[in-house]
């Protein structure tokens, strides 16, 4: 595995690792083969990348085959008119159980396509396993799962809809979409891109509590923040993140111990984003800061555009970790089971409650937004201040969230 190390001048003592965005990607030895599937049937062996049309056909076929289990959401449209889709998996049931929402999204960098196929295969595995595989059945019964396999289709199909050869990182405007999100502490260089604009609308319309953004070019679990080092501003749930990321890596290594080993600082395959290298405008920080959604960046393969002959190997060692990560939503920090506060000390404290005008909130998590939802799940308020003015809201029950902590508020 290629690792570039060099001394950093004087003050900074630690060596520096290769940055996937700044240096040529680690690549596989030739010959690299990128076979394409021009039909859904040709995807059966999971050893090809789908053409754009095949991708659309796969999503449609699943929706047709499992109409009571899933539907396809159109998140938006790319600059060149390609669809940004998500498979939303949720069984139609009569109960009104609370099911937390989970989100996977891959290939915001168009040439990092390993996660693209992993997500398609995950969709296929979950849908076909429902009702027969107890683990998948239980997970789907308790969780609403949205899977967006391809966040930057123009980058992936840069050379046309029928090949991923020559795919590239950027969108059609030459913008790195993972540097283009609102950043609480950075300045966006470019205008918000259509792909991200529609993604923001999508996540704003949902209440995702746990998510992951899938990349390639290294093998490491990169937890928030990306815009701070762990010393300058640790994530409020840094300890939890380390545990979750280690579970992911350790599980995958039981199937193939050679993976998650190419970041110098992190032989254990887990690193705080800013300790690897600081970025601004990344989606991970955006989701954590603006949506209270615990999002991690999964760097899944050393090669960005993995040889199709290796896709099965990667699935074999990643599939259990990818499924288990979804289940982590049921043990978020400070909660038990279905996301209710576990200990009094972990609860948001609100007073007066009920209230007609203003409430004061105690127990906010530093660095996390406070959000308020109505009973339909619609977000009605967002901010960082501990005093909330309720006068504009209709009477009723509302849910407050900060990080994983919640509280009910009654407006009189
Ligand atoms: Zn990337």
Boltz pocket constraint, residues with backbone or C-beta under 6 A from the ligand:
constraints:
  - pocket:
      binder: B
      contacts: [[A, 20], [A, 109], [A, 112], [A, 214], [A, 215], [A, 216], [A, 217]]
      max_distance: 6.0
